[in-house]
Amino acid sequence: MFTPSMHSRSYPDITYFSDGFLIQSPAKVNLFLRVLGKRSDGYHELETLFQELEWCDELEFRDADEFSLEIEGADLRTDSGNLVVRAAQMLSGVSGRRMRGSILLRKRLPLQGGVGGGSSNGAIALLGLNRLWGLKWEVERLVPLAKDLGADCPFFLYGGLAHALGRGDDIKPLTDHADGTFVLVTPDFGVRTAEVFGKIGVGLTEVEKNAIFNPLWSRETGEAYPLFSPSNDLENIVFQIHPRLRHFRDTLLERGAEYALLSGSGSTVFGVFRSDETARHAAHELARIDGVKVTVCRAVARSRS
């Protein structure tokens, strides 16, 4: 179900301070995800609907003669194996600007959790360094770099709600946002995207149909979007590998979620609730399970002007 963007704001969220600025690096979920087939480049052709959430990492940018990346909240590489550093290297190479600046990344989003944490960090690094280095490039000029960083990265140049094709990197930004309160359940393990896609030929069966799943609809137009019925073609594969995730999804539905899905290739499962109170009761119950983190938040609408 969609709500018109009466309270939309421009993207991204930036806070300025005396010697730099902070940009929120948001999570996403996939409100639906279809695998359409194998591409000639070895990737899979996808159709998906991305939704930005009010659940974020943070990146602080400050001017400095040399480039550095510091990370709080996770033990991650700070070399070219990190998408933030790769984004800086790519933007420096294309723009001809010397690679410089101090970046502090505060990690809150899970690793290999299906909510796009690393991809978000890489895309926000492009947006932040574009500003820090005074390039003033339009977002469209950054899109090819984001595509090279990763399939989910282009979405995070736009945020909000967006329809995507190709590898999930051909983005059409939309103005609405998903209605309701999101409850996200993330276990203490990640899921490797490459492993899941590698099993598509043998593991993908017909997508489960659940009577509780209803088409998403726009409160602004009153019209349903049948192509946007909540579903995820990767669920069957991931649930075979990690049956606990199916249990999380089913529990969300049993506790009143309008719909519940695996996000991307997992490991995060989310449910969307019409009532805040029902959502918080479900979150409280799920939080009792050992080895899980439960997050309650809402979707974000973005201005497209």
C-alpha positions as CSV (number, residue, x, y, z in Angstrom):
1,M,0.0,0.0,0.0
2,F,1.4,3.4,-1.0
3,T,0.9,6.8,0.5
4,P,1.4,10.1,-1.5
5,S,4.5,12.0,-0.7
6,M,3.0,15.0,1.3
7,H,5.9,14.9,3.7
8,S,8.6,14.1,1.2
9,R,12.0,15.7,1.5
10,S,15.0,16.1,-0.8
11,Y,17.7,13.4,-0.9
12,P,20.1,12.7,0.8
13,D,19.7,13.9,4.4
14,I,22.7,16.2,5.2
15,T,23.7,17.9,8.5
16,Y,26.4,20.5,8.3
17,F,28.8,21.4,11.1
18,S,31.8,23.7,11.4
19,D,34.4,21.6,9.6
20,G,32.4,19.3,7.4
21,F,29.0,17.5,7.0
22,L,27.2,14.3,7.8
23,I,25.1,12.3,5.4
24,Q,22.7,9.6,6.3
25,S,23.4,6.3,4.5
26,P,20.0,4.5,4.5
27,A,18.8,0.9,4.3
28,K,16.4,-0.4,1.7
29,V,14.0,-3.3,1.4
30,N,12.7,-4.9,-1.8
31,L,8.9,-4.7,-1.8
32,F,9.0,-7.2,-4.6
33,L,11.7,-9.0,-6.5
34,R,11.4,-11.0,-9.7
35,V,14.1,-13.0,-11.4
36,L,13.4,-12.7,-15.1
37,G,16.3,-14.8,-16.5
38,K,20.0,-15.0,-17.1
39,R,21.8,-12.2,-19.0
40,S,24.6,-12.5,-21.5
41,D,27.0,-10.8,-19.1
42,G,26.4,-13.6,-16.5
43,Y,24.2,-11.6,-14.2
44,H,20.5,-12.1,-13.8
45,E,17.8,-9.9,-15.2
46,L,15.7,-8.5,-12.3
47,E,12.6,-6.5,-11.7
48,T,12.3,-5.0,-8.2
49,L,10.8,-2.2,-6.2
50,F,13.2,-0.5,-3.8
51,Q,12.0,1.3,-0.7
52,E,14.2,3.5,1.5
53,L,13.8,3.2,5.3
54,E,14.5,5.4,8.3
55,W,17.3,3.1,9.4
56,C,20.7,4.3,8.5
57,D,24.5,4.3,8.8
58,E,26.2,7.7,8.9
59,L,29.1,9.1,6.9
60,E,30.9,12.2,8.1
61,F,33.0,14.1,5.6
62,R,35.8,16.5,6.4
63,D,38.4,18.2,4.3
64,A,42.0,16.8,4.6
65,D,45.2,16.8,2.6
66,E,45.2,13.0,2.4
67,F,42.4,10.5,2.1
68,S,41.4,8.3,5.1
69,L,38.5,6.1,6.1
70,E,37.7,5.3,9.8
71,I,34.9,2.9,10.7
72,E,33.0,2.7,14.0
73,G,30.6,-0.2,14.8
74,A,32.1,-2.9,12.6
75,D,35.4,-4.6,11.8
76,L,35.6,-3.8,8.1
77,R,38.5,-3.3,5.7
78,T,39.5,0.3,5.0
79,D,41.3,-0.4,1.7
80,S,39.9,-0.9,-1.8
81,G,37.9,-3.9,-0.6
82,N,35.6,-1.3,1.0
83,L,33.0,0.3,-1.3
84,V,33.6,3.7,0.2
85,V,37.3,3.6,-0.7
86,R,36.5,2.2,-4.2
87,A,34.0,5.0,-4.7
88,A,36.7,7.6,-3.9
89,Q,39.2,5.9,-6.2
90,M,36.7,5.8,-9.1
91,L,35.5,9.4,-8.7
92,S,39.1,10.6,-8.4
93,G,40.1,8.7,-11.5
94,V,37.2,10.0,-13.6
95,S,37.2,13.6,-12.4
96,G,40.9,14.1,-12.2
97,R,40.7,15.4,-8.6
98,R,43.2,14.2,-6.1
99,M,41.9,11.7,-3.7
100,R,41.6,13.5,-0.4
101,G,39.3,14.0,2.6
102,S,38.6,12.3,5.9
103,I,35.6,10.0,6.1
104,L,34.1,8.5,9.3
105,L,31.6,5.7,8.7
106,R,29.4,4.7,11.6
107,K,27.9,1.3,10.9
108,R,24.5,0.3,12.2
109,L,23.1,-1.7,9.3
110,P,23.9,-5.4,9.2
111,L,26.5,-7.0,6.9
112,Q,25.1,-9.3,4.2
113,G,21.6,-8.5,5.6
114,G,19.8,-7.8,2.3
115,V,19.2,-4.1,3.2
116,G,22.0,-2.7,1.1
117,G,24.3,-1.4,3.8
118,G,27.5,-1.6,1.8
119,S,25.9,-0.4,-1.4
120,S,24.4,2.5,0.4
121,N,27.8,3.5,1.9
122,G,29.4,3.4,-1.6
123,A,26.7,5.5,-3.2
124,I,26.7,8.0,-0.3
125,A,30.5,8.3,-0.6
126,L,30.0,9.3,-4.2
127,L,27.5,12.0,-3.2
128,G,29.5,13.2,-0.3
129,L,32.9,13.4,-2.2
130,N,31.1,15.1,-5.1
131,R,30.2,17.8,-2.6
132,L,33.5,17.8,-0.7
133,W,35.6,18.1,-3.8
134,G,33.4,20.8,-5.3
135,L,32.6,18.9,-8.4
136,K,28.9,19.8,-8.4
137,W,28.1,16.9,-10.8
138,E,24.4,16.0,-11.4
139,V,23.3,12.7,-10.0
140,E,23.0,11.2,-13.5
141,R,26.7,11.7,-14.0
142,L,27.4,9.6,-11.0
143,V,25.1,6.7,-12.1
144,P,27.7,4.9,-14.3
145,L,30.2,4.9,-11.3
146,A,27.5,3.6,-9.0
147,K,26.7,0.8,-11.5
148,D,30.3,-0.2,-11.5
149,L,30.4,-0.3,-7.7
150,G,27.4,-2.7,-7.4
151,A,23.9,-3.5,-8.6
152,D,22.1,-1.9,-5.7
153,C,24.3,1.3,-5.6
154,P,22.4,3.4,-8.2
155,F,19.2,3.2,-6.1
156,F,21.0,4.9,-3.2
157,L,21.8,7.9,-5.4
158,Y,18.0,8.6,-5.4
159,G,16.5,7.0,-2.3
160,G,12.8,7.0,-1.6
161,L,10.7,4.6,-3.7
162,A,12.0,3.3,-7.0
163,H,11.2,0.7,-9.7
164,A,14.3,-1.0,-11.1
165,L,15.2,-3.3,-14.0
166,G,18.4,-4.8,-15.4
167,R,20.6,-6.0,-12.6
168,G,18.4,-3.9,-10.4
169,D,20.5,-0.9,-11.4
170,D,18.3,0.8,-14.1
171,I,16.3,3.1,-11.7
172,K,13.0,4.9,-12.2
173,P,12.4,7.0,-9.1
174,L,8.8,7.2,-7.8
175,T,7.0,9.8,-5.7
176,D,5.0,7.6,-3.2
177,H,6.2,5.5,-0.3
178,A,5.1,2.3,1.3
179,D,2.5,2.9,4.0
180,G,2.7,1.3,7.4
181,T,5.2,0.4,10.1
182,F,8.1,-1.9,9.2
183,V,9.4,-4.5,11.5
184,L,12.8,-6.0,10.4
185,V,14.2,-9.1,11.8
186,T,18.0,-9.7,11.2
187,P,19.7,-12.9,12.4
188,D,23.3,-13.0,13.6
189,F,24.4,-14.4,10.3
190,G,24.5,-13.1,6.8
191,V,23.6,-14.5,3.4
192,R,26.0,-14.3,0.5
193,T,24.2,-13.0,-2.6
194,A,26.5,-14.9,-5.0
195,E,25.7,-18.2,-3.3
196,V,21.9,-17.6,-3.7
197,F,22.0,-16.6,-7.3
198,G,24.3,-19.5,-8.0
199,K,21.5,-21.9,-6.9
200,I,18.8,-20.3,-9.1
201,G,19.1,-23.0,-11.8
202,V,18.4,-25.8,-9.4
203,G,16.6,-24.1,-6.5
204,L,14.1,-21.7,-8.0
205,T,10.6,-23.0,-8.0
206,E,7.3,-21.3,-8.5
207,V,7.0,-18.4,-6.0
208,E,4.9,-19.3,-3.0
209,K,1.4,-17.7,-3.1
210,N,0.1,-16.5,0.3
211,A,-3.5,-15.4,0.7
212,I,-2.4,-12.8,3.1
213,F,-0.4,-11.0,0.4
214,N,-2.5,-8.2,-1.2
215,P,-1.5,-6.0,-4.1
216,L,0.1,-2.8,-3.1
217,W,-2.1,0.2,-3.8
218,S,-1.8,4.0,-3.9
219,R,-4.0,6.0,-1.6
220,E,-3.5,8.9,-3.9
221,T,-5.1,7.3,-6.9
222,G,-7.0,4.4,-5.3
223,E,-5.6,2.1,-8.0
224,A,-3.8,-1.2,-7.4
225,Y,-0.4,-2.0,-8.9
226,P,-0.7,-5.7,-9.6
227,L,2.9,-6.0,-10.8
228,F,3.9,-4.8,-7.3
229,S,2.2,-7.6,-5.4
230,P,4.7,-8.4,-2.6
231,S,6.8,-11.4,-3.5
232,N,10.4,-12.4,-3.7
233,D,11.6,-15.0,-6.2
234,L,14.7,-15.7,-4.0
235,E,12.8,-16.7,-0.9
236,N,12.4,-20.4,-1.8
237,I,16.2,-20.8,-2.3
238,V,17.2,-18.8,0.9
239,F,14.5,-20.5,3.0
240,Q,15.9,-23.9,2.0
241,I,19.4,-22.9,3.1
242,H,18.2,-21.1,6.2
243,P,14.8,-22.4,7.4
244,R,14.8,-20.0,10.4
245,L,14.2,-17.1,8.0
246,R,10.9,-18.7,6.9
247,H,9.9,-19.0,10.5
248,F,10.6,-15.3,11.0
249,R,8.4,-14.4,8.0
250,D,5.6,-16.7,9.1
251,T,5.7,-15.2,12.6
252,L,5.4,-11.7,11.2
253,L,2.3,-12.7,9.2
254,E,0.8,-14.5,12.2
255,R,1.3,-11.4,14.3
256,G,-0.7,-9.2,12.0
257,A,1.7,-8.0,9.2
258,E,-0.1,-7.0,6.0
259,Y,2.7,-8.7,4.2
260,A,6.1,-10.1,5.1
261,L,9.1,-10.9,2.9
262,L,12.7,-11.6,2.7
263,S,14.6,-8.4,1.6
264,G,16.8,-9.1,-1.4
265,S,18.8,-12.3,-0.9
266,G,18.5,-11.9,2.9
267,S,19.2,-12.4,5.7
268,T,16.8,-9.7,6.9
269,V,13.1,-10.5,6.8
270,F,10.6,-7.6,7.2
271,G,6.9,-7.3,7.9
272,V,4.7,-4.2,7.2
273,F,1.9,-3.4,9.7
274,R,-1.1,-1.1,9.4
275,S,-1.0,-0.4,13.2
276,D,2.0,0.9,15.1
277,E,0.8,-0.9,18.2
278,T,0.5,-4.2,16.5
279,A,4.0,-3.7,15.0
280,R,5.6,-3.1,18.3
281,H,3.9,-6.1,19.9
282,A,5.2,-8.3,17.1
283,A,8.7,-6.7,17.5
284,H,8.7,-7.3,21.2
285,E,7.9,-11.0,20.7
286,L,10.5,-11.5,18.0
287,A,13.1,-9.7,20.0
288,R,12.9,-12.6,22.6
289,I,14.5,-15.0,20.1
290,D,18.2,-15.5,20.6
291,G,20.5,-14.3,18.0
292,V,18.3,-11.8,16.3
293,K,18.1,-8.0,16.1
294,V,14.7,-6.4,15.6
295,T,14.3,-2.9,14.1
296,V,11.1,-0.9,13.9
297,C,11.0,2.0,11.4
298,R,9.0,3.6,8.6
299,A,9.5,4.1,4.9
300,V,10.8,7.4,3.4
301,A,9.3,9.5,0.6
302,R,11.6,11.7,-1.5
303,S,11.0,14.8,-3.5
304,R,11.6,14.3,-7.2
305,S,11.5,18.0,-8.2
